[in-house]
Amino acid sequence: MAEVVKQTEKKRDTKFKRGNPGGGRPKGSKNKFTSLRDSFIEVFDRLGGVDGLYDWADKNAHNQGQFYQWITKMLPTNIDIDHKGTIDGKLTIEVVYLKGAEVPAGGNGDGNGGKVPA
């Protein structure tokens, strides 16, 4: 029993102190996440950037599904919205296409043959 008391008496002060006295990333050292992000962006660019990603996702439904799973993981999970007024129970979703982009089957309803004007 006396040994247990000695161990608790030796408990160190774990309060955070400025200047990295005993832990954390040393001042001036590289942040590993920043390095990882930069490496990921470099590989993304070498693989074709946005065009390469689009070509990959456009190959088949499996790749498209994988792409959408990645996107959902990158979206914020909690958004605080301060709303004043009333909600009428309607939900409106607006799909915006980039100029010159191909529009999915069914077109955009403007009779332009499935292509958004440039």
Secondary structure, DSSP 4 states (H G I P E B T S, - for coil): -HHHHHHHHT-------TT-SSSSSPTTPPPHHHHHHHHHHHHHHHTTHHHHHHHHHHS-HHHHHHHHHHHHHHS-S-------S---S-------PPTTPBPPTT--SSSSTTB---
